[in-house]
Amino acid sequence: MQWLKANLSTIIPAAVLLVFLIAAVVSVVRGKGSGCGCGCADCPAKKDGHCEK
């Protein structure tokens, strides 16, 4: 418990950064499923209306 109290000022910012990192990874993984990611100009699915918004 003493070690935890002594290092709390390092643990809290590290935990906050870890939460942001996990959120960024989740966002990238979820975004990858919505579209091919190749850009609409060269998208092979463009003729099917895949890139239309």
C-alpha positions as CSV (number, residue, x, y, z in Angstrom):
1,M,0.0,0.0,0.0
2,Q,2.9,2.3,0.7
3,W,4.3,1.8,-2.8
4,L,0.9,2.6,-4.3
5,K,0.7,5.9,-2.4
6,A,4.3,6.8,-3.3
7,N,3.7,6.2,-7.0
8,L,0.1,7.5,-7.4
9,S,1.3,10.6,-9.2
10,T,2.7,8.3,-12.0
11,I,0.0,5.7,-12.0
12,I,-2.9,8.1,-12.6
13,P,-1.5,9.8,-15.7
14,A,-0.4,6.5,-17.1
15,A,-3.9,5.1,-16.6
16,V,-5.4,8.1,-18.3
17,L,-3.1,7.7,-21.3
18,L,-3.9,4.0,-21.5
19,V,-7.6,4.8,-21.6
20,F,-7.0,7.2,-24.5
21,L,-4.8,4.7,-26.3
22,I,-7.4,2.0,-26.0
23,A,-10.1,4.3,-27.2
24,A,-8.0,5.2,-30.3
25,V,-7.4,1.6,-31.1
26,V,-11.1,0.7,-30.8
27,S,-12.0,3.7,-33.0
28,V,-9.6,2.6,-35.7
29,V,-10.8,-1.0,-35.6
30,R,-14.4,0.0,-35.7
31,G,-13.8,2.4,-38.6
32,K,-12.0,-0.2,-40.6
33,G,-15.2,-2.2,-41.0
34,S,-17.0,0.7,-42.6
35,G,-15.5,0.7,-46.1
36,C,-12.5,-0.5,-47.8
37,G,-10.2,2.3,-46.7
38,C,-8.6,2.7,-50.1
39,G,-10.1,6.1,-50.9
40,C,-13.0,6.6,-53.2
41,A,-11.0,7.6,-56.3
42,D,-9.4,4.1,-56.5
43,C,-12.0,2.1,-54.8
44,P,-12.9,-1.1,-56.6
45,A,-16.4,-0.9,-55.1
46,K,-17.0,2.6,-56.5
47,K,-19.1,1.3,-59.4
48,D,-21.4,-0.4,-56.9
49,G,-22.2,2.9,-55.1
50,H,-20.1,1.8,-52.1
51,C,-18.3,5.2,-51.8
52,E,-21.4,7.3,-52.3
53,K,-22.5,9.3,-49.3
